[in-house]
Amino acid sequence: MALDDSKNSIAKLFLHDKPFLLLKVINDSKSPVYAAMISKKIDCSYAYIVRLIKVMNKIGITYFEGSNHKKIINLTQKGKKIFKLLSEIK
């Protein structure tokens, strides 16, 4: 999934179920969230989840905490706003 500066790229990203479910898992989790955990919860490949997270990280929706091997994934304030707006649509 290439990231370009157009609004279309963001629309294309969120008009699918898996990106929304990824945000939901991160937002709703009470414990640290890892890519492998997300892939299991939403029944999606680990590689696809990592790719989505990288795109979301580039556009400022997620950020990482921790070491290179165990990255905890969190939502930024922008990510929380986007999740809230998308939740109201669904």
trRosetta pair geometry for C-beta under 8 A, 3 or more apart (Angstrom, degrees):
i j d omega theta_ij theta_ji phi_ij phi_ji
1 12 7.9 -178 -151 115 110 115
1 13 7.0 97 176 -99 143 87
1 51 6.2 120 23 151 101 114
1 52 7.3 47 31 -91 147 58
1 55 5.5 -28 95 -70 120 151
2 9 7.5 -91 99 -126 69 126
3 9 6.1 109 -146 166 47 149
3 55 5.5 173 -71 -138 113 87
3 58 5.4 -48 -106 99 177 147
3 59 6.7 -156 -148 -50 129 102
4 8 7.9 1 73 68 112 94
4 9 5.0 166 51 -49 76 143
5 9 7.6 88 41 19 9 134
6 9 5.4 112 69 -7 80 92
7 10 5.8 -56 -163 38 49 109
7 11 6.2 49 143 -20 75 107
8 11 5.4 -58 -146 40 35 113
8 12 6.0 36 157 -21 70 105
9 12 5.7 -51 -145 35 31 111
9 13 6.5 38 152 -25 62 104
10 13 5.5 -50 -151 30 33 117
10 14 6.6 5 162 2 65 109
10 59 6.8 156 -95 -164 102 161
11 14 6.6 -75 -148 48 27 91
11 15 6.0 27 161 -29 67 115
12 15 6.1 -56 -136 29 26 111
12 16 7.9 23 165 -18 54 103
13 16 7.4 -84 171 24 29 103
13 19 5.5 124 162 -106 76 171
13 52 7.8 133 -157 -141 100 87
13 55 6.5 -165 -119 131 132 137
13 56 7.8 150 179 -76 142 79
14 19 5.5 -112 -103 98 51 135
14 20 6.5 87 -156 -64 77 87
14 82 7.4 -123 -96 176 149 117
14 86 6.3 -119 -172 -100 126 134
16 19 5.5 84 72 11 94 100
16 20 7.4 -170 93 -2 52 92
17 20 5.9 -72 -158 43 36 109
17 21 5.9 30 155 -19 75 112
18 21 5.6 -56 -141 40 32 110
18 22 6.2 41 156 -26 65 102
18 42 6.1 120 -136 146 75 137
18 44 5.4 100 -135 -93 125 153
18 48 7.1 -25 158 139 156 126
18 52 7.0 -131 126 -76 107 159
19 22 5.5 -48 -148 30 33 117
19 23 6.7 33 154 -16 63 101
19 52 5.7 -161 -100 -154 83 130
19 56 7.7 159 -150 -66 103 120
20 23 5.8 -54 -155 36 34 110
20 24 6.3 36 148 -22 66 107
20 86 5.6 -152 -124 154 106 142
20 90 7.1 121 -180 -54 151 141
21 24 5.3 -51 -145 35 36 117
21 25 6.4 40 155 -22 67 100
21 41 7.9 -171 159 113 108 96
21 42 4.3 127 129 -122 133 133
21 44 8.0 144 84 -19 131 135
22 25 6.0 -52 -150 32 29 109
22 26 6.6 24 154 -13 62 107
22 38 5.7 45 -131 -171 79 133
22 42 6.5 -74 -68 -4 61 163
22 49 6.6 165 -110 -136 123 86
22 52 5.8 -169 -44 121 173 143
22 53 7.3 -142 -179 -70 139 79
22 56 7.8 -156 115 -31 135 155
23 26 5.9 -59 -150 40 32 109
23 27 5.9 27 156 -18 68 113
23 61 7.6 -63 -101 164 110 124
23 75 6.9 71 -148 -94 80 127
23 79 6.7 -161 -132 -179 105 96
23 82 7.1 -106 -134 101 154 101
23 83 4.4 -166 158 -98 125 106
23 86 7.0 76 78 57 152 145
24 27 5.8 -58 -140 41 27 109
24 28 5.8 9 168 -6 66 118
24 83 7.0 158 -75 -151 52 115
24 87 7.8 124 -96 -87 96 102
25 28 6.4 -65 -133 45 21 99
25 29 6.1 33 165 -41 61 110
25 33 6.5 132 132 -138 93 132
25 37 7.6 172 167 120 132 93
25 38 5.1 143 96 -120 154 84
25 41 5.2 127 -115 91 135 147
25 42 6.4 -101 -40 -40 137 111
26 29 6.2 -51 -145 14 22 115
26 33 5.1 -168 -115 84 67 173
26 38 7.3 -3 -54 -93 82 124
26 62 7.0 -92 -139 -111 169 112
26 73 5.8 -82 -113 115 120 103
26 74 6.8 149 -174 -136 115 25
26 75 5.3 127 126 -41 126 98
26 79 7.7 -37 101 151 141 135
27 75 6.0 17 -80 -14 77 149
27 80 6.8 130 -113 -117 109 73
27 83 5.1 161 -62 166 149 164
29 32 7.7 -34 136 108 131 7
29 33 4.8 130 54 -69 164 108
32 72 4.5 -71 -160 -124 110 118
33 37 6.0 -133 -154 74 59 131
33 38 6.5 57 -180 -55 103 100
33 72 6.4 95 55 -163 56 70
33 73 4.9 -72 98 60 102 89
33 74 7.3 141 44 -74 111 49
34 37 4.7 95 59 4 80 105
34 38 7.2 -147 95 -6 42 86
34 70 6.9 -55 -108 -158 125 71
34 71 7.0 121 -129 74 77 59
34 72 6.7 -58 -76 -105 70 50
34 73 6.9 136 -110 3 23 98
35 38 5.7 -55 -151 35 34 112
35 39 6.4 34 154 -21 68 105
35 46 6.3 85 137 -157 105 82
35 49 5.0 147 -165 117 90 119
35 50 5.3 39 -157 -77 152 77
35 53 6.2 -94 -99 -10 108 154
35 71 7.3 33 -16 71 103 103
35 73 6.7 99 -59 -30 68 136
36 39 5.8 -53 -148 34 32 112
36 40 6.6 29 155 -16 64 105
36 46 6.0 -2 -104 -116 64 116
37 40 6.0 -58 -153 37 31 109
37 41 6.3 25 154 -17 67 110
38 41 5.8 -60 -144 39 31 108
38 42 6.2 -8 171 12 69 110
38 44 7.7 -33 132 56 82 111
38 49 5.1 150 96 -152 116 141
38 73 7.4 -20 -34 49 136 148
39 42 7.0 -73 -137 52 21 84
39 43 7.9 58 168 -118 53 6
39 44 5.3 -111 -140 76 66 72
39 45 6.3 -37 -148 142 121 15
39 46 4.5 -45 -66 -84 170 59
39 48 7.6 125 -114 60 103 86
39 49 4.6 -115 -72 -13 91 148
40 43 7.5 16 -173 -74 27 45
42 49 7.8 137 56 -91 119 116
44 48 5.4 -98 162 78 105 127
44 49 5.8 123 101 -55 114 96
45 48 4.5 90 66 6 92 104
45 49 7.0 -159 95 -6 49 85
46 49 5.7 -57 -150 37 33 112
46 50 6.3 33 154 -19 67 106
47 50 5.8 -54 -148 36 30 111
47 51 6.4 31 153 -19 64 107
48 51 5.6 -54 -149 37 32 113
48 52 6.3 33 153 -19 65 105
49 52 5.7 -54 -148 37 31 111
49 53 6.2 30 155 -19 65 107
50 53 5.7 -55 -146 37 30 111
50 54 6.4 34 154 -22 64 105
51 54 5.8 -53 -150 33 30 113
51 55 6.6 29 153 -16 63 104
52 55 5.8 -57 -152 36 32 110
52 56 6.2 28 153 -15 67 109
53 56 5.6 -55 -144 42 32 110
53 57 6.0 39 153 -26 65 106
53 62 5.8 -67 -155 74 77 158
53 73 6.0 -77 -139 -121 131 139
54 57 5.5 -51 -145 33 29 115
54 58 6.5 32 154 -21 62 103
55 58 5.8 -53 -152 32 31 112
55 59 6.7 7 158 0 65 108
56 59 6.3 -67 -145 48 31 95
56 61 4.0 -77 -171 66 90 117
56 62 4.4 54 118 6 114 108
56 79 7.0 63 178 -106 114 118
57 60 7.8 46 -179 -68 28 21
57 61 7.3 -85 -65 53 26 72
57 62 5.1 -57 -76 75 68 91
57 63 6.6 114 -130 -96 87 40
57 64 7.0 3 -116 -24 134 96
60 76 5.7 -64 168 48 71 161
60 78 5.2 36 125 53 102 152
60 79 7.6 -149 129 -43 58 87
61 75 6.7 -41 164 -143 67 76
61 76 6.1 -151 -165 32 17 104
61 78 5.9 -100 -100 102 54 100
61 79 3.8 106 -173 -89 67 96
61 82 6.1 -39 -127 32 113 148
62 73 5.6 -12 -171 -168 128 95
62 74 6.6 144 -158 77 73 41
62 75 6.0 -53 -103 -103 65 45
62 76 6.6 -148 -93 -11 12 87
62 79 5.7 87 -65 -86 53 155
63 73 7.9 152 78 -152 33 53
63 74 5.6 -26 63 66 79 94
63 76 5.6 85 -15 -64 106 95
64 71 4.4 -34 -152 -165 119 113
64 72 6.8 128 -162 65 60 51
64 73 6.3 -31 -102 -97 66 57
64 74 7.6 159 -98 21 18 83
65 71 7.2 132 62 -163 39 61
65 72 4.3 -27 64 63 95 107
65 74 6.3 44 -9 -8 110 121
66 70 5.1 -88 159 101 139 78
66 71 5.2 178 71 -118 111 35
66 72 4.7 109 -14 2 127 89
67 70 5.5 46 55 43 93 79
67 71 7.4 -114 77 -69 42 60
68 71 7.1 -12 -155 -56 22 99
75 79 3.5 -143 -162 102 90 128
75 80 5.0 120 126 -56 130 73
75 83 6.6 -37 -136 -14 157 136
76 79 4.6 104 45 3 67 102
76 80 7.2 -127 96 -4 39 85
77 80 5.6 -51 -149 34 34 112
77 81 6.5 35 152 -19 64 103
78 81 5.8 -55 -152 35 31 111
78 82 6.4 31 152 -18 65 106
79 82 5.7 -53 -146 37 32 111
79 83 6.3 33 155 -19 65 105
80 83 5.7 -52 -146 36 31 112
80 84 6.3 34 154 -21 64 105
81 84 5.7 -54 -149 35 31 112
81 85 6.4 28 155 -16 65 106
82 85 5.8 -57 -148 38 31 109
82 86 6.2 27 156 -15 66 109
83 86 5.8 -59 -144 41 29 108
83 87 6.1 34 155 -26 65 106
84 87 5.7 -53 -148 31 28 114
84 88 6.8 29 154 -20 61 103
85 88 5.9 -54 -156 31 32 111
85 89 6.9 32 149 -20 63 104
86 89 5.5 -53 -154 31 39 114
86 90 6.5 31 154 -16 70 104
87 90 6.1 -56 -145 37 33 105
